[in-house]
Amino acid sequence: MQVWTPAFHHQFLDGNPANFSAPPGALTALPNGLAVQPTPPPEQRGYAIAPGHSLSYALERTLLGVIGIDIRLDVIVFGSAQDPVDVQVRLDGQAVRAIADFIGPLLRLQFRVGGTTMAASIPLDAESGLFRLHLRWHTHGQGSMWVNDVLRAYQPALQPGLSLPITTIFVGHHSLSVTPAPPRMRVRRFTVKVLRKDDATRLLDDLFPLPRPLPIDPDCAKQVEGLTGAAMVEARQLMATAVTTWTRRWTAGQAHSPFSAEAVAAHEAAVQAGRAFVAFMLGQERADADRFVAQASTFLALLQAVDPARYATLLAKAEEASTRVDLPCITALEPLRRLYESRLTPLSELVRDLAVAAHAVGGPHA
């Protein structure tokens, strides 16, 4: 089950620049357009990155509420670099920008999200060859840079709380002027995934499909969304605080780790809780429910220790979301509850057990 949404994926397997996968939209290829060329030999495949060369994709429907971005870019650099060679990725103009400058055996990598940039100068083992770049950002503040599948830089406060619209995707050279010199770089793979505010809800809908559209009055739906949205805002603020508490700015070569013991434990508990929840939704096994509550309790205990007051506020917001739906809305939801009662009962029991565990974290005075 995937929570992140694929926005663009191209592997440049042949001579057709339009052989990619993405949501509906329009591709622009410069300078040669979308003309299909004979498939080159494997060593020559990939999109040329040189002055005036770029691929741009305009989505038909803007991806709204983007709170996470994952960019993977495989590039092959040819020959020894007398002059720097660079490639850029831009999402929605300048809202998100990644710049990779190859200067001999050194890679200068920048990742800009909103108005904040993280940067690192990374020594490479060779001046040429295939390099796999991976950059990721999340609204909780985590910014990460990997090169050849090794983490090389991390930042804990890269635009926390930001939400973006994404309409355009660009990869190419910074210069618009075409030059006759042969390209010294080619893109072998380019993938962009995004995480949106409603992607977790979409995953739950996949696990527990309901008829669409739901037979609920729009005003009632808006009321429910407002209550759950308030709890989610509080949760994300607490998570941003946890990230800055548990992790620190880091670049490869520094003695310390970017991740504290609490960060590692929280990540492991969250991953295991997620796996147990999916297993429970698919199989309705009590053992999976117990495993979910146990792992979630471990995660919540670590989270509560970060900021007990905000944790208590989060619980209050969550409780408010579950108890302040008015009677007309409850009445409107009743036919749906009766229709799916056999499947909803195990889920409601799981939510009840999680609520008990959340309030028990830290003892009776939490």
Number of C-alpha atoms within 10 A of each C-alpha: 8 9 16 17 19 16 23 18 17 20 19 20 16 17 18 14 22 17 13 15 13 16 15 12 13 13 18 16 17 15 14 12 13 15 10 13 10 8 13 12 9 9 7 12 18 24 25 23 26 25 21 17 23 25 21 18 20 18 19 12 11 14 18 15 17 21 22 23 23 19 18 19 23 19 23 22 21 15 12 15 15 8 9 14 21 22 23 20 26 19 22 16 13 13 15 20 19 21 21 20 16 24 18 18 14 16 21 15 22 18 24 20 22 14 10 12 16 19 18 17 17 18 16 16 9 13 18 19 13 17 18 16 20 19 22 19 26 25 24 25 23 22 26 22 24 16 20 13 11 12 15 18 23 27 22 26 22 24 21 23 16 16 17 20 15 21 18 20 20 19 23 26 22 17 12 14 11 12 12 7 8 9 16 18 24 22 23 21 19 21 19 22 18 23 23 22 16 14 18 14 12 15 16 14 12 11 15 14 10 11 8 6 6 11 12 15 12 11 10 18 14 12 16 17 13 13 19 17 16 15 20 16 14 17 20 16 17 21 21 20 20 23 22 18 16 19 21 17 16 20 20 17 10 8 8 11 15 18 18 14 11 17 19 13 15 22 13 15 21 19 15 16 24 15 15 23 22 18 17 22 17 12 10 15 13 12 11 20 24 18 17 25 22 18 19 23 23 19 23 22 19 19 23 20 14 20 15 15 11 17 23 15 15 22 17 13 20 20 15 15 19 12 9 11 15 11 10 11 17 13 12 14 16 12 12 16 15 10 10 12 14 10 13 15 12 17 18 12 12 19 14 12 15 19 16 13 18 22 17 15 19 15 8 7 7 14
